[in-house]
Amino acid sequence: MPLSNLSKIKPKLRTNGRVSGNFGKNKVNAGSPMKDIGVTNATNLKMTTQDDYLQRLHDAYGNTDNPRMKQFIFLEMRKILVQRGQWAG
């Protein structure tokens, strides 16, 4: 069995070039650009109540002919009613 010279090759020590550690892509700062969503300095906020939202969903369900919209509205209404313990189905 002949001896191979491949086992004698030492890997070159990398002393120059960028060290990205990210498979060649530049490193970026961690975090999301959406981290400040919901932060506001407004003094007057109007939040829609769940009852008002449920009423709007009910009104929209009767006014639309779009089956995808009806399915979305139905699922939203069911989610709220299940959360309240009022869903019988």
TIPALO-537064 format. One record per atom (N, C-alpha, C, O): residue number from 1; chain; atom name; x, y, z. Coordinates in steps of 0.001 Angstrom, whole numbers. Layout:
+-----+------+------+---------+---------+---------+
| pos | unit | site |       X |       Y |       Z |
+-----+------+------+---------+---------+---------+
| NUM |    A |   CA |       X |       Y |       Z |
...
+-----+------+------+---------+---------+---------+
REM end
This chain:
+-----+------+------+---------+---------+---------+
| pos | unit | site |       X |       Y |       Z |
+-----+------+------+---------+---------+---------+
|   1 |    A |    N |     843 |   -1172 |       0 |
|   1 |    A |   CA |       0 |       0 |       0 |
|   1 |    A |    C |     891 |    1239 |       0 |
|   1 |    A |    O |    1647 |    1460 |     946 |
|   2 |    A |    N |     806 |    2041 |   -1049 |
|   2 |    A |   CA |    1667 |    3234 |   -1136 |
|   2 |    A |    C |    1184 |    4335 |    -187 |
|   2 |    A |    O |     -17 |    4499 |      31 |
|   3 |    A |    N |    2106 |    5060 |     353 |
|   3 |    A |   CA |    1765 |    6167 |    1247 |
|   3 |    A |    C |    1376 |    7382 |     420 |
|   3 |    A |    O |    1959 |    7650 |    -630 |
|   4 |    A |    N |     391 |    8105 |     905 |
|   4 |    A |   CA |     -95 |    9274 |     182 |
|   4 |    A |    C |     478 |   10538 |     810 |
|   4 |    A |    O |     667 |   10617 |    2024 |
|   5 |    A |    N |     746 |   11510 |     -27 |
|   5 |    A |   CA |    1239 |   12802 |     456 |
|   5 |    A |    C |      81 |   13721 |     884 |
|   5 |    A |    O |     311 |   14791 |    1447 |
|   6 |    A |    N |   -1158 |   13298 |     613 |
|   6 |    A |   CA |   -2300 |   14158 |     952 |
|   6 |    A |    C |   -2418 |   14379 |    2445 |
|   6 |    A |    O |   -2850 |   15447 |    2879 |
|   7 |    A |    N |   -2045 |   13401 |    3228 |
|   7 |    A |   CA |   -2157 |   13559 |    4672 |
|   7 |    A |    C |   -1093 |   14497 |    5228 |
|   7 |    A |    O |   -1173 |   14902 |    6388 |
|   8 |    A |    N |    -109 |   14845 |    4423 |
|   8 |    A |   CA |     962 |   15728 |    4900 |
|   8 |    A |    C |     681 |   17192 |    4582 |
|   8 |    A |    O |    1398 |   18076 |    5050 |
|   9 |    A |    N |    -368 |   17459 |    3782 |
|   9 |    A |   CA |    -678 |   18844 |    3426 |
|   9 |    A |    C |   -1358 |   19518 |    4610 |
|   9 |    A |    O |   -2379 |   19042 |    5107 |
|  10 |    A |    N |    -787 |   20619 |    5050 |
|  10 |    A |   CA |   -1372 |   21364 |    6168 |
|  10 |    A |    C |   -2235 |   22491 |    5613 |
|  10 |    A |    O |   -1854 |   23142 |    4640 |
|  11 |    A |    N |   -3370 |   22722 |    6212 |
|  11 |    A |   CA |   -4181 |   23846 |    5751 |
|  11 |    A |    C |   -3484 |   25168 |    6049 |
|  11 |    A |    O |   -2839 |   25333 |    7085 |
|  12 |    A |    N |   -3631 |   26103 |    5114 |
|  12 |    A |   CA |   -2969 |   27396 |    5256 |
|  12 |    A |    C |   -3677 |   28216 |    6346 |
|  12 |    A |    O |   -4905 |   28273 |    6398 |
|  13 |    A |    N |   -2898 |   28829 |    7188 |
|  13 |    A |   CA |   -3457 |   29697 |    8215 |
|  13 |    A |    C |   -3910 |   30983 |    7552 |
|  13 |    A |    O |   -3128 |   31660 |    6884 |
|  14 |    A |    N |   -5157 |   31311 |    7737 |
|  14 |    A |   CA |   -5710 |   32485 |    7077 |
|  14 |    A |    C |   -5364 |   33725 |    7883 |
|  14 |    A |    O |   -5798 |   33878 |    9024 |
|  15 |    A |    N |   -4585 |   34599 |    7285 |
|  15 |    A |   CA |   -4154 |   35802 |    7996 |
|  15 |    A |    C |   -4623 |   37076 |    7326 |
|  15 |    A |    O |   -4421 |   38163 |    7867 |
|  16 |    A |    N |   -5248 |   36969 |    6154 |
|  16 |    A |   CA |   -5728 |   38177 |    5493 |
|  16 |    A |    C |   -7108 |   37915 |    4902 |
|  16 |    A |    O |   -7548 |   36768 |    4827 |
|  17 |    A |    N |   -7784 |   38970 |    4487 |
|  17 |    A |   CA |   -9137 |   38849 |    3972 |
|  17 |    A |    C |  -10155 |   38991 |    5099 |
|  17 |    A |    O |   -9813 |   38985 |    6282 |
|  18 |    A |    N |  -11390 |   39116 |    4700 |
|  18 |    A |   CA |  -12429 |   39303 |    5718 |
|  18 |    A |    C |  -12817 |   37964 |    6339 |
|  18 |    A |    O |  -12784 |   36921 |    5685 |
|  19 |    A |    N |  -13172 |   38019 |    7575 |
|  19 |    A |   CA |  -13651 |   36844 |    8273 |
|  19 |    A |    C |  -15128 |   37092 |    8544 |
|  19 |    A |    O |  -15487 |   37822 |    9468 |
|  20 |    A |    N |  -15964 |   36488 |    7745 |
|  20 |    A |   CA |  -17388 |   36794 |    7887 |
|  20 |    A |    C |  -18069 |   35805 |    8822 |
|  20 |    A |    O |  -18924 |   36197 |    9616 |
|  21 |    A |    N |  -17705 |   34536 |    8743 |
|  21 |    A |   CA |  -18379 |   33554 |    9564 |
|  21 |    A |    C |  -19826 |   33350 |    9154 |
|  21 |    A |    O |  -20602 |   32735 |    9886 |
|  22 |    A |    N |  -20189 |   33858 |    8001 |
|  22 |    A |   CA |  -21574 |   33785 |    7551 |
|  22 |    A |    C |  -21608 |   33271 |    6115 |
|  22 |    A |    O |  -22371 |   33770 |    5288 |
|  23 |    A |    N |  -20791 |   32289 |    5830 |
|  23 |    A |   CA |  -20720 |   31671 |    4512 |
|  23 |    A |    C |  -20465 |   32697 |    3407 |
|  23 |    A |    O |  -21056 |   32613 |    2331 |
|  24 |    A |    N |  -19596 |   33653 |    3672 |
|  24 |    A |   CA |  -19207 |   34618 |    2662 |
|  24 |    A |    C |  -20054 |   35868 |    2614 |
|  24 |    A |    O |  -19696 |   36829 |    1933 |
|  25 |    A |    N |  -21175 |   35880 |    3324 |
|  25 |    A |   CA |  -22009 |   37071 |    3340 |
|  25 |    A |    C |  -21560 |   37974 |    4481 |
|  25 |    A |    O |  -21026 |   37503 |    5485 |
|  26 |    A |    N |  -21780 |   39270 |    4319 |
|  26 |    A |   CA |  -21399 |   40195 |    5364 |
|  26 |    A |    C |  -22264 |   39998 |    6601 |
|  26 |    A |    O |  -23441 |   39651 |    6500 |
|  27 |    A |    N |  -21684 |   40218 |    7744 |
|  27 |    A |   CA |  -22442 |   40133 |    8979 |
|  27 |    A |    C |  -23318 |   41371 |    9103 |
|  27 |    A |    O |  -22938 |   42462 |    8678 |
|  28 |    A |    N |  -24481 |   41188 |    9683 |
|  28 |    A |   CA |  -25398 |   42296 |    9914 |
|  28 |    A |    C |  -25773 |   42302 |   11390 |
|  28 |    A |    O |  -25663 |   41290 |   12082 |
|  29 |    A |    N |  -26210 |   43441 |   11846 |
|  29 |    A |   CA |  -26632 |   43550 |   13239 |
|  29 |    A |    C |  -27912 |   42755 |   13437 |
|  29 |    A |    O |  -28772 |   42699 |   12558 |
|  30 |    A |    N |  -28020 |   42152 |   14590 |
|  30 |    A |   CA |  -29214 |   41372 |   14899 |
|  30 |    A |    C |  -30376 |   42301 |   15195 |
|  30 |    A |    O |  -30183 |   43468 |   15534 |
|  31 |    A |    N |  -31548 |   41790 |   15067 |
|  31 |    A |   CA |  -32738 |   42564 |   15371 |
|  31 |    A |    C |  -33612 |   42692 |   14153 |
|  31 |    A |    O |  -33202 |   42381 |   13035 |
|  32 |    A |    N |  -34794 |   43142 |   14377 |
|  32 |    A |   CA |  -35772 |   43276 |   13311 |
|  32 |    A |    C |  -36066 |   44749 |   13078 |
|  32 |    A |    O |  -36075 |   45537 |   14024 |
|  33 |    A |    N |  -36308 |   45129 |   11824 |
|  33 |    A |   CA |  -36710 |   46517 |   11594 |
|  33 |    A |    C |  -38117 |   46790 |   12107 |
|  33 |    A |    O |  -38561 |   47938 |   12154 |
|  34 |    A |    N |  -38810 |   45728 |   12490 |
|  34 |    A |   CA |  -40181 |   45886 |   12974 |
|  34 |    A |    C |  -40244 |   45916 |   14505 |
|  34 |    A |    O |  -41331 |   45815 |   15074 |
|  35 |    A |    N |  -39109 |   46051 |   15169 |
|  35 |    A |   CA |  -39104 |   45962 |   16629 |
|  35 |    A |    C |  -39812 |   47139 |   17297 |
|  35 |    A |    O |  -40219 |   47033 |   18454 |
|  36 |    A |    N |  -39967 |   48255 |   16590 |
|  36 |    A |   CA |  -40611 |   49420 |   17186 |
|  36 |    A |    C |  -42084 |   49526 |   16833 |
|  36 |    A |    O |  -42717 |   50536 |   17139 |
|  37 |    A |    N |  -42644 |   48508 |   16196 |
|  37 |    A |   CA |  -44066 |   48546 |   15861 |
|  37 |    A |    C |  -44869 |   48492 |   17148 |
|  37 |    A |    O |  -44587 |   47686 |   18036 |
|  38 |    A |    N |  -45837 |   49328 |   17239 |
|  38 |    A |   CA |  -46671 |   49380 |   18432 |
|  38 |    A |    C |  -46220 |   50438 |   19414 |
|  38 |    A |    O |  -46946 |   50755 |   20356 |
|  39 |    A |    N |  -45037 |   50989 |   19213 |
|  39 |    A |   CA |  -44546 |   52041 |   20091 |
|  39 |    A |    C |  -45004 |   53374 |   19513 |
|  39 |    A |    O |  -44723 |   53679 |   18354 |
|  40 |    A |    N |  -45695 |   54156 |   20302 |
|  40 |    A |   CA |  -46192 |   55439 |   19821 |
|  40 |    A |    C |  -46042 |   56487 |   20913 |
|  40 |    A |    O |  -45964 |   56178 |   22102 |
|  41 |    A |    N |  -46003 |   57719 |   20473 |
|  41 |    A |   CA |  -45958 |   58808 |   21446 |
|  41 |    A |    C |  -47242 |   59621 |   21380 |
|  41 |    A |    O |  -47287 |   60752 |   21862 |
|  42 |    A |    N |  -48289 |   59049 |   20785 |
|  42 |    A |   CA |  -49573 |   59739 |   20700 |
|  42 |    A |    C |  -50203 |   59845 |   22082 |
|  42 |    A |    O |  -50047 |   58957 |   22920 |
|  43 |    A |    N |  -50908 |   60927 |   22304 |
|  43 |    A |   CA |  -51544 |   61123 |   23609 |
|  43 |    A |    C |  -52972 |   60612 |   23614 |
|  43 |    A |    O |  -53524 |   60353 |   24684 |
|  44 |    A |    N |  -53593 |   60458 |   22437 |
|  44 |    A |   CA |  -54973 |   60018 |   22371 |
|  44 |    A |    C |  -55066 |   58828 |   21422 |
|  44 |    A |    O |  -54900 |   58981 |   20212 |
|  45 |    A |    N |  -55330 |   57651 |   21967 |
|  45 |    A |   CA |  -55468 |   56450 |   21163 |
|  45 |    A |    C |  -56880 |   55910 |   21289 |
|  45 |    A |    O |  -57449 |   55876 |   22380 |
|  46 |    A |    N |  -57445 |   55487 |   20159 |
|  46 |    A |   CA |  -58767 |   54864 |   20205 |
|  46 |    A |    C |  -58599 |   53405 |   19810 |
|  46 |    A |    O |  -58272 |   53087 |   18667 |
|  47 |    A |    N |  -58827 |   52536 |   20769 |
|  47 |    A |   CA |  -58736 |   51097 |   20526 |
|  47 |    A |    C |  -60137 |   50560 |   20288 |
|  47 |    A |    O |  -61067 |   50867 |   21034 |
|  48 |    A |    N |  -60278 |   49755 |   19242 |
|  48 |    A |   CA |  -61564 |   49132 |   18960 |
|  48 |    A |    C |  -61793 |   47995 |   19951 |
|  48 |    A |    O |  -60923 |   47148 |   20151 |
|  49 |    A |    N |  -62955 |   47985 |   20559 |
|  49 |    A |   CA |  -63260 |   46921 |   21508 |
|  49 |    A |    C |  -63592 |   45645 |   20746 |
|  49 |    A |    O |  -63895 |   45677 |   19553 |
|  50 |    A |    N |  -63531 |   44535 |   21447 |
|  50 |    A |   CA |  -63817 |   43255 |   20814 |
|  50 |    A |    C |  -65291 |   43176 |   20415 |
|  50 |    A |    O |  -65622 |   42580 |   19390 |
|  51 |    A |    N |  -66168 |   43765 |   21205 |
|  51 |    A |   CA |  -67588 |   43780 |   20860 |
|  51 |    A |    C |  -67840 |   44580 |   19585 |
|  51 |    A |    O |  -68620 |   44166 |   18727 |
|  52 |    A |    N |  -67176 |   45721 |   19467 |
|  52 |    A |   CA |  -67321 |   46547 |   18269 |
|  52 |    A |    C |  -66768 |   45807 |   17048 |
|  52 |    A |    O |  -67368 |   45842 |   15974 |
|  53 |    A |    N |  -65626 |   45140 |   17216 |
|  53 |    A |   CA |  -65026 |   44371 |   16126 |
|  53 |    A |    C |  -65953 |   43233 |   15699 |
|  53 |    A |    O |  -66114 |   42976 |   14506 |
|  54 |    A |    N |  -66554 |   42562 |   16661 |
|  54 |    A |   CA |  -67489 |   41471 |   16364 |
|  54 |    A |    C |  -68711 |   41992 |   15609 |
|  54 |    A |    O |  -69200 |   41337 |   14688 |
|  55 |    A |    N |  -69204 |   43168 |   15997 |
|  55 |    A |   CA |  -70343 |   43762 |   15297 |
|  55 |    A |    C |  -69970 |   44144 |   13866 |
|  55 |    A |    O |  -70760 |   43943 |   12944 |
|  56 |    A |    N |  -68787 |   44685 |   13680 |
|  56 |    A |   CA |  -68333 |   45040 |   12332 |
|  56 |    A |    C |  -68181 |   43799 |   11461 |
|  56 |    A |    O |  -68524 |   43816 |   10279 |
|  57 |    A |    N |  -67663 |   42720 |   12052 |
|  57 |    A |   CA |  -67544 |   41465 |   11305 |
|  57 |    A |    C |  -68915 |   40950 |   10892 |
|  57 |    A |    O |  -69105 |   40493 |    9765 |
|  58 |    A |    N |  -69862 |   41027 |   11810 |
|  58 |    A |   CA |  -71220 |   40555 |   11514 |
|  58 |    A |    C |  -71835 |   41374 |   10377 |
|  58 |    A |    O |  -72464 |   40815 |    9479 |
|  59 |    A |    N |  -71656 |   42686 |   10415 |
|  59 |    A |   CA |  -72184 |   43552 |    9356 |
|  59 |    A |    C |  -71511 |   43260 |    8012 |
|  59 |    A |    O |  -72166 |   43237 |    6971 |
|  60 |    A |    N |  -70202 |   43040 |    8052 |
|  60 |    A |   CA |  -69462 |   42788 |    6811 |
|  60 |    A |    C |  -69822 |   41436 |    6214 |
|  60 |    A |    O |  -69803 |   41278 |    4993 |
|  61 |    A |    N |  -70147 |   40467 |    7047 |
|  61 |    A |   CA |  -70490 |   39130 |    6554 |
|  61 |    A |    C |  -71744 |   39172 |    5689 |
|  61 |    A |    O |  -71836 |   38472 |    4680 |
|  62 |    A |    N |  -72705 |   39995 |    6091 |
|  62 |    A |   CA |  -73946 |   40103 |    5318 |
|  62 |    A |    C |  -73808 |   40946 |    4060 |
|  62 |    A |    O |  -74642 |   40861 |    3158 |
|  63 |    A |    N |  -72754 |   41761 |    3994 |
|  63 |    A |   CA |  -72606 |   42684 |    2865 |
|  63 |    A |    C |  -71652 |   42206 |    1783 |
|  63 |    A |    O |  -71528 |   42868 |     753 |
|  64 |    A |    N |  -70980 |   41093 |    1976 |
|  64 |    A |   CA |  -69996 |   40654 |     992 |
|  64 |    A |    C |  -70475 |   39406 |     262 |
|  64 |    A |    O |  -71206 |   38579 |     806 |
|  65 |    A |    N |  -70036 |   39299 |    -993 |
|  65 |    A |   CA |  -70314 |   38106 |   -1791 |
|  65 |    A |    C |  -69047 |   37303 |   -2050 |
|  65 |    A |    O |  -69097 |   36232 |   -2655 |
|  66 |    A |    N |  -67916 |   37820 |   -1591 |
|  66 |    A |   CA |  -66628 |   37167 |   -1813 |
|  66 |    A |    C |  -66507 |   35971 |    -867 |
|  66 |    A |    O |  -66556 |   36147 |     350 |
|  67 |    A |    N |  -66350 |   34751 |   -1408 |
|  67 |    A |   CA |  -66280 |   33581 |    -513 |
|  67 |    A |    C |  -65053 |   33570 |     393 |
|  67 |    A |    O |  -65128 |   33093 |    1525 |
|  68 |    A |    N |  -63932 |   34085 |     -89 |
|  68 |    A |   CA |  -62732 |   34141 |     774 |
|  68 |    A |    C |  -62924 |   35114 |    1927 |
|  68 |    A |    O |  -62485 |   34859 |    3049 |
|  69 |    A |    N |  -63588 |   36235 |    1639 |
|  69 |    A |   CA |  -63854 |   37214 |    2700 |
|  69 |    A |    C |  -64826 |   36628 |    3724 |
|  69 |    A |    O |  -64655 |   36813 |    4929 |
|  70 |    A |    N |  -65849 |   35919 |    3233 |
|  70 |    A |   CA |  -66803 |   35295 |    4153 |
|  70 |    A |    C |  -66110 |   34253 |    5035 |
|  70 |    A |    O |  -66402 |   34150 |    6227 |
|  71 |    A |    N |  -65197 |   33487 |    4448 |
|  71 |    A |   CA |  -64482 |   32480 |    5227 |
|  71 |    A |    C |  -63624 |   33141 |    6304 |
|  71 |    A |    O |  -63591 |   32678 |    7444 |
|  72 |    A |    N |  -62926 |   34231 |    5941 |
|  72 |    A |   CA |  -62099 |   34951 |    6915 |
|  72 |    A |    C |  -62962 |   35499 |    8055 |
|  72 |    A |    O |  -62618 |   35362 |    9229 |
|  73 |    A |    N |  -64086 |   36122 |    7691 |
|  73 |    A |   CA |  -64961 |   36713 |    8706 |
|  73 |    A |    C |  -65511 |   35625 |    9635 |
|  73 |    A |    O |  -65569 |   35804 |   10852 |
|  74 |    A |    N |  -65911 |   34499 |    9044 |
|  74 |    A |   CA |  -66437 |   33396 |    9848 |
|  74 |    A |    C |  -65393 |   32886 |   10834 |
|  74 |    A |    O |  -65700 |   32642 |   12001 |
|  75 |    A |    N |  -64159 |   32725 |   10362 |
|  75 |    A |   CA |  -63097 |   32225 |   11245 |
|  75 |    A |    C |  -62775 |   33222 |   12352 |
|  75 |    A |    O |  -62517 |   32825 |   13489 |
|  76 |    A |    N |  -62788 |   34509 |   12028 |
|  76 |    A |   CA |  -62532 |   35527 |   13050 |
|  76 |    A |    C |  -63642 |   35549 |   14103 |
|  76 |    A |    O |  -63378 |   35635 |   15302 |
|  77 |    A |    N |  -64890 |   35469 |   13628 |
|  77 |    A |   CA |  -66008 |   35453 |   14572 |
|  77 |    A |    C |  -65957 |   34206 |   15450 |
|  77 |    A |    O |  -66202 |   34275 |   16654 |
|  78 |    A |    N |  -65638 |   33064 |   14836 |
|  78 |    A |   CA |  -65560 |   31822 |   15607 |
|  78 |    A |    C |  -64445 |   31897 |   16642 |
|  78 |    A |    O |  -64607 |   31435 |   17771 |
|  79 |    A |    N |  -63310 |   32481 |   16255 |
|  79 |    A |   CA |  -62183 |   32595 |   17188 |
|  79 |    A |    C |  -62566 |   33412 |   18419 |
|  79 |    A |    O |  -62214 |   33054 |   19543 |
|  80 |    A |    N |  -63283 |   34504 |   18203 |
|  80 |    A |   CA |  -63691 |   35356 |   19326 |
|  80 |    A |    C |  -64714 |   34633 |   20203 |
|  80 |    A |    O |  -64635 |   34676 |   21431 |
|  81 |    A |    N |  -65670 |   33973 |   19562 |
|  81 |    A |   CA |  -66714 |   33302 |   20341 |
|  81 |    A |    C |  -66178 |   32090 |   21096 |
|  81 |    A |    O |  -66635 |   31800 |   22201 |
|  82 |    A |    N |  -65218 |   31381 |   20514 |
|  82 |    A |   CA |  -64588 |   30266 |   21235 |
|  82 |    A |    C |  -63817 |   30793 |   22432 |
|  82 |    A |    O |  -63827 |   30190 |   23506 |
|  83 |    A |    N |  -63149 |   31920 |   22241 |
|  83 |    A |   CA |  -62377 |   32528 |   23324 |
|  83 |    A |    C |  -63298 |   32928 |   24483 |
|  83 |    A |    O |  -62913 |   32845 |   25649 |
|  84 |    A |    N |  -64485 |   33353 |   24156 |
|  84 |    A |   CA |  -65454 |   33758 |   25185 |
|  84 |    A |    C |  -66242 |   32575 |   25752 |
|  84 |    A |    O |  -66926 |   32717 |   26766 |
|  85 |    A |    N |  -66151 |   31423 |   25111 |
|  85 |    A |   CA |  -66898 |   30261 |   25556 |
|  85 |    A |    C |  -68335 |   30273 |   25072 |
|  85 |    A |    O |  -69195 |   29627 |   25671 |
|  86 |    A |    N |  -68611 |   31006 |   23987 |
|  86 |    A |   CA |  -69964 |   31134 |   23471 |
|  86 |    A |    C |  -70168 |   30375 |   22171 |
|  86 |    A |    O |  -71251 |   30433 |   21588 |
|  87 |    A |    N |  -69150 |   29667 |   21708 |
|  87 |    A |   CA |  -69258 |   28937 |   20448 |
|  87 |    A |    C |  -69881 |   27570 |   20730 |
|  87 |    A |    O |  -69372 |   26793 |   21538 |
|  88 |    A |    N |  -70991 |   27294 |   20049 |
|  88 |    A |   CA |  -71668 |   26014 |   20217 |
|  88 |    A |    C |  -71592 |   25270 |   18886 |
|  88 |    A |    O |  -72531 |   25310 |   18091 |
|  89 |    A |    N |  -70517 |   24621 |   18658 |
|  89 |    A |   CA |  -70422 |   23934 |   17376 |
|  89 |    A |    C |  -69279 |   23051 |   17400 |
|  89 |    A |    O |  -69007 |   22368 |   16413 |
+-----+------+------+---------+---------+---------+
REM end
